[in-house]
Amino acid sequence: MDRMKMAKIEFFTSESVTEGHPDKICDQLSDAILDDLIKQDIKSRVAIECLTTTGTVHVAGEVTTKGWANVPKIVRGTLRDIGYTDPEFGIDCEDAGVWVSIHSQSADISQGVSEGQGEDKEQGAGDQGMMYGFACNETPELMPFPVIMAHKLTRRLAYVRKEGIVKGLGPDGKSQVSVEYHDGKPKRLNAVVIAQQHTENIEDNELKEQINEHVIKPICDNFLDEKTRIHINATGKFVIGGPEGDTGVTGRKIIVDTYGGIGRHGGGAFSGKDPSKVDRSGAYAARYVAKNIVAAGLADKCEVQLSYAIGVAEPTSINVDTFSTNKIPEEKIVELVKKHFPLTPKWIIEKLDLLRPIYKKTSTYGHFGRNDPDFTWEKTDMAEILRKDAGLEEA
């Protein structure tokens, strides 16, 4: 009698954080300032980083613009939107101290990214570096399943807090999911971890019951079973959170921002950077390319690496890795990428329409896999062109 082939079982874990997490406060502040300046001057050059700790926010960076940002007002408004309106949670929008130290962009950098000024007369990259984009066909968003589930949980945490469905919650929170894969396909959740800030007067068991009922089950129910381990506030208490519990800094959640640890990362953060910085725009372009390759059916999984030299328009390299899921040779895929995606900073900015005040909403719950028309790098408008040029039949 033939023995049934055993499925290959693997586990992968990803996490997400809510908008009230200290690092995400800083990402939102950096991008809110960027948006405000782009509204006034689309040619603004912005590199803003923030730090927050108990009761204070520090804003620093380099800006060259014809506009002017009321930074303290933006900081207080953003804290209010997140839900930091009570000193009980370690910082509040009315009384927080705001320290600002901003100066202009280096003239040496400016001449390299300003068209017609540098050695390369086309607009060059704002810095050297490598960026990665990734896509796979295990979710409708063409994203890895673990990070999509983690983001759904943190979005739900914020929703039940703001709508008052679960009482006594603070703005800070985190999720983590461990997914069991069978032969490369998501099968079940092996573990779900939630950490949610709360007020002192909520009883631990009641909080766990409410979060399980109103957060975990609505999002994860189809993937839960009797063996799934669920951990909610596993220390037993999470009253001290936000900037009082941990200092926050812009750009410290780059794996949450991208693919949850599946696929590589070039190391450059996104928030607070205008699109002349290829750390951001190059990563968006790499996702755009990878997603269209998968949407075209050229591969089931795809990672695109781009690299740039400061002041130079053309990428210094383009690499495509399909993890042996390619339907045509990878060399042919690279040829198609070079043919249909010029990938200079100017082309990226124009093709993806990046000179718009769209960045604050990218700073929470992931920059990729979002169903929002402003996330132009999520379009699959090049898929049909790639499919036809590759000689594949319509999917």
Secondary structure, DSSP 8 states (H G I E B T S, - for coil): --------EEEEEEEEE-TTSHHHHHHHHHHHHHHHHHHH-TT-EEEEEEEEETTEEEEEEEEE-SS---HHHHHHHHHHHHT--SGGGS--TTT-EEEEEEE---HHHHHHHSTTTSSSSS--BSS-EEEEEEEETTSTTSS-HHHHHHHHHHHHHHHHHHTTSSTTEEEEEEEEEEEEEETTEEEEEEEEEEEEEE-TTS-HHHHHHHHIIIIIHHHHGGG--TT-EEEESTTS---S-HHHHS-EETT--HHHHTTTTSS---S---TTB-TTSHHHHHHHHHHHHHHHHHHTTSBSEEEEEEEE-BT-SS-SEEEEE-TT-BSS-HHHHHHHHHHH----HHHHHHHTT-SSS--GGGGSS-SSS---TT-GGG--TTHHHHHHHHT----
